Amino acid sequence: MKKNDKKPDEDLSARDHRVIGKELGLFSFSDTVGKGLPLWTPKGTVLRRELERFITDEEIRRGYSHVATPDIAKIDLYKKSGHYPYYKESMYAPIDIDGEEFMLRPMACPHHFELYLSEPRSYRDLPMRIAEFANMYRYELSGVLSGLVRVRGFCLSDAHIICANREQAESEVASVLDLIDYFSGIFGLRKSEDYWYRLSLGDRADSKKYYKDDAAWDAAEEVLRSVLQKRKEKFSEMKNEAAFYGPKIDVQMKDIRGLENTAFTVQYDFVMPKRFKLVYTDKDGMEKESVVIHRSSVGALERLIAFLIEKYNGAFPLWLSPVQMKVLPVGEKFLQYAEKVHKELVVNDIRSELDESNETLGKKVRSVKLEKVPYWIVVGEQEEKADSVTLESREGNKQSLSVADAVMLLKKQIAEKK
Ligand SMILES: [Zn+2]
């Protein structure tokens, strides 16, 4: 932990995502709905939608295919994958549908594998990068549930990359690390300072916890180690932290309290290709077994949002802000012009709100600041006459410009994700 990480306690509780989330009206919980199941308000849903759009678009640019698969499946699927005995404790009780047992899914991997199996595959199809913002459900003790960080239902930015062989897997793992670096950079995170890598290894002696195949474990661990070494990444190695089907690279982060967490992982899997018969026809016409990479680019949306709320202290950058702009008429007389400006912003996809209250301008500005809205526009006689607006920012900048220029300036900043 760095020396300036620890802030006084009151400061920390004021920055707690549960406190800010409530103040800004982003999400809530209801005992009638159930513990650990967040309800997202329209404002909170903007955060989810913007993140999902941004991440999906970037993944598609990098060769991922986004899919949609169901939140529940027959218990047979998790028995086939072998997850069932390992995950039994964190899965909810089966749901009986016409005499068959269904489970709320605790992970999406087996769903993606069944999709892979829906057609015969050739080496030309690989690597196949199957991605999904997947809802999943895991049992957590009610005592550990905490805001958006520990929940019972969450949405993971998940993907499974089916690779032809070890070499392809190695290059895919490197691309995943590039993607993680890119997303982390957008959120203002610095490698080594704010996040770092950990290579999590299996234990050859523990065949209860880890699939028994010593040679495959050796090879898989070497692939991940070699990717990290070739990239000259600083990383630590941790024994006995792997998944049951293979070793992984964990991306470790610390929250505002200085607590270290695994934010997301890149896993090498040599077990599922066997269990699901994830094969393809190679150049030579032979049927060969693939290698699977499980990865998350930003982890669960719930955790990411909790992290971002605390990092930005609720003052989100423009592109993420649930409300990007407030239009404040100086008085009732200027409401009509204010409405015209507001509509112009809305048709240009800027999330604008019009303050129609009878409050004084001072009060209106104070409430905009409390809501941490990045920009507001003041319109009065001068602006109406000149067909212009006075644009003010959370940072204290103030300028007079035409509505068209204001729209252009905001759209540019939104696109740049500043
Ligand atoms: Zn997976």
Residues whose N, C-alpha, C, O or C-beta is under 5 A from the ligand:
A	BS01	ZN	C109 H294
